[in-house]
Amino acid sequence: MAYRRRRVAGARPRRAARPGWGAHRTLTLTGWATALAAIAFLAYAWTLKDPALHLGGVTVDGVSADLGAIVCGVLVLAAMPAVTRLLARLDAVVVRGLLY
C-alpha cells in the first residue's frame, strides 16, 4: 500500500505555480472583451459624452467611426482563436521546459 499524505480538514490542495499563465489569461480575456466591445460599439455609443474615436490627434466621427470600430472588432474576433492557441502552445513549451 502506497503512502498517502493526510489532508487537514478544510485545507486546499497546493498547486504548482505556472509561470506566464497570468499573462496568458490576461491577454486572452482582454482580446475577447475588446473584440466584443468594438462590435457592440453602436449599441452603447449614444451613451457616451463624445462618441468619436480619437487616434493620436486625429478625430474620426460619424459613420466612419462606427464602421471602423465594427470592422476592427470583427478582425480581432477572427484572430482571437489563433492568438489563444499560440499562447497555449507557448505555455506548454514553458511548462515542458520546467519539467525536464
Residue, then its C-alpha position, 0 to 999 in steps of 0.5 A: m500500500a502506497y503512502r498517502r499524505r493526510r489532508v487537514a480538514g478544510a485545507r486546499p490542495r497546493r498547486a504548482a505555480r505556472p509561470g506566464w499563465g497570468a499573462h496568458r489569461t490576461l491577454t486572452l480575456t482582454g482580446w475577447a472583451t475588446a473584440l466584443a466591445a468594438i462590435a457592440f460599439l453602436a449599441y452603447a455609443w449614444t451613451l457616451k459624452d463624445p462618441a468619436l474615436h480619437l487616434g493620436g490627434v486625429t478625430v474620426d466621427g460619424v459613420s466612419a467611426d462606427l464602421g471602423a470600430i465594427v470592422c476592427g472588432v470583427l478582425v480581432l474576433a477572427a484572430m482571437p482563436a489563433v492568438t489563444r492557441l499560440l499562447a497555449r502552445l507557448d505555455a506548454v513549451v514553458v511548462r515542458g521546459l520546467l519539467y525536464 
